[in-house]
């Protein structure tokens, strides 16, 4: 987003207090840190997305280890598995996922996990990894999988897809998540929520997702937003300030 500071101004006006921007490979992880360094509202996550998992070699992991020590970095991500057919072969993705889970455990950082059409495999790998905790980014499974992720120590994060007309399974899922494991995001610039469909997504649009979740849970949107912010601070640390 070339207009990043204007985007952040609009986000603040909407009530957003902090944003985690994720890398998808080494170079974008470096850019995430560069964006966050002069902007206290931003924190960075560094990692290799499953779409880029062929690049997850020893050199890349070494560079991520160095980047993860930057003061702006609060997580390893976006990492995970994507079996939708657009990513690397499964064995390559699984190797990259395991290696980055190990890195997160080594550095005692949470992970931001991308899971698409791969929930069973992703949970099996997480369960066999060293102790990790983190966020399932842009949750896309149903209510039956919620407890499986929670039992593994994960928070579940909901994006604009929660507002889509056909997302009944997601709305059933958001009703089931324990309140202390609930997070909200936008996945900007993608997946703009229903009131903004057809526009470039941006962080301030998260309000629509929070409002939908609050309606489903019978909660006041402001208090649910405050709880989501508290959960983010608990997961990502003091860089996510009030």
N, C-alpha and C positions, 0 to 999 in steps of 0.2 A: 504494500500500500504506500504509494509515494506521498500521500497526504496523511501520514501516520499521526502527526500531532493534531490535526483537525479531527481525525477519528477518535483520538483519546479525549479530546475536549468534549465531543458529543457523548462518549461513554461516561465521562464524569457527570455530565448533565443528566444522564439517565440513571445515575446512582451506582455505577460500577466503580469499585475501589481498587481492584487489582486484576491483572491479566497475566496469564502464563502463555508465552509464545514458544512453540515447539520447533525444533529442527527435524528435518527428514533425511538428512545426510550430513557429512562433515561440514560442507560449505554453508548450508543453510543453518546449521547449529552455530557456526561462527557469526552469521548474520543475526541470529536471535540474540546472542550476547551483545553484539554491537548495538542493536536496537534498545536493549534493556539497560545498558550501562549508563546513559545519561537520563534515563526516564524512570524514576522511582516507582511509578505505577506498574511497570513491566517487570516480570521475572522471566527467565529463560529455562527451557529444557533442551537437552542435547541428546541426539540419538539418530538411529538409522531406521527409517520406516520400512515395512515389508516390501513396498514397491522398489526400494533401493537396496535390498538386502544383499544383492550380489557385490556391493561395494564394502561389505562388512568383513574386511580382512584384518590382519594383525596391526597393520599401520593405522587403519581407521580407528580401531579400538584404542590404540595408544593415544591417538589425537583426542578422542572423546574423553579418555581418562584425564588428560590435561585440561580440556575445556571445562569439564565438570567441576573443577576446583575453583572456577571463577566465582566471585561473590554473588553474581546475579543468578546463578544456576540453582534451581530448586528440585530438579528431577532429571531422570534419564527418560527421554521420549522424543519423538513418538516411535515406539517400538511395537512389535506384535506379529500377528499373522493375518493374512488376507488371502482366502482361498476362493475369491470371486472370479479368478481367471485372468486378472490383469497384472499379477505380480510375478515374482521369481518362482522357480520350482519349490515345492513344499519343503524338501529337505534343506534347501538353501535358507529359506525363511526360518525354519526351526533352529538351524545352527545359529543364525544371527540373533534370534530371540533369546536363546539360552545364553549366548555370550554376553548379551547386554543385561540380562537379569543378573548374571554373575557380577558384572561391573557395578550394577546398582547396589548389590549386596556388599561388595567390597568397599564402596564409598558411603554406605548407609544412606542412600538416597531413594525416595519413592520412584515409581515408574509410571509413565503415561502409556497405556496399552491400547493399541488399535486392534480390534477384532472384527473381522467380517467373514461370515460363513465359516467360521473356524473356532467357535466357542469351546467345543469339547476338547479339541487339540490344545488350544491355548491354556485352558484350565489344567490339563494334564501336565503341561510343561511347567506352569507356575507351581503346581503342587510338588513337583520333583526338584524344584530349584532351591537354592539357599533362601533363607528367610527374606521375603520381600513384602512390600506393601505399596499401594498405589491407587491409580484411578483407571477405570475402564472408560476410555474416551468415547464420546458419542455413542452411548449404549444403544445397541440395536437388537438385542435378544428380547425374550419375553419374560413374563413374571416367574416362570418356573426356574429360570436360571439365576434369579436374583440372589437367593440364599446360597447358591454354590459359590458365587463370587464373594459374597460377604464373608462366608466361612474361610475363604482364603486370605482375608484381611484387606479387601479392596473396597474403595468407594466407587459408586456408579454415577457417571456424569451424563446429563441429558442435554441435548442440543435442540436446534430448531425442528428436527424431525418429530419431536413430541407433539408439535402443533398441527402436523399434517392430518388431513381428513381421514386417511386410511390407517393411521397409526394407533389402532385400538390396542394392540399387544403392548406397545410402549406405554400407553397410558395405564394399562393394567399393571405394568411393571413399576411405574413410578409410584403407584399407590402402595406397593409392597416393600419398597426400600426403607430400611430403618432410617430414622431422621438424622442420626449422626453419621450416615454414610452417603448422604445425598449431595451431589454437586451439580452446577449448571455451567454451560459453556455455549459458544456459538459455532465453533469450527470455521470461523471467518477466514477467508471470504466466501466459503461454501455454505450451502444448506440454510439459506435465510428462512426464518420462521414464517408461518402462514401470512401474517399481516404485511410482510415485506417480500413475498415471493416475486421473483424476477429481478430483484435488486441485488447488488453486491452486498453480501452479509458483512456486518461489522459488530464489534463487541456490545455496543449499546442496545442492539436488538435482542439481547438475552432476556430483557424484561418480558417479552412475549412468552418465552419458554417458562420463566418463573411463574407467570400468571396462570399458565395452563396447568403446571404442576400443583399450584396452590388450589386451584379449582378442583382438581382430581382428589386432593388430599383433605379438602375441607378446611383449608388454612388461609390466613391473611397473607397476601403476597409479600408485604413488607417484612413480616416476621419470618417467613420462609426464606426470603432473600438473605436476611441476617444470619439465619442458621446455615445456609449454604456458604456464606462468607466465613463463618466460624469453622466450618468443616474444612474449608480450603486452607485456612491458617493452621489447623491442626495437622493436616497432611503435609503441606509444603513449607511450613515454618514461618519465621518472623519477616521474611521478605514480603509476604502477603500481609500487609499492614492494614489496620483499620483506618 
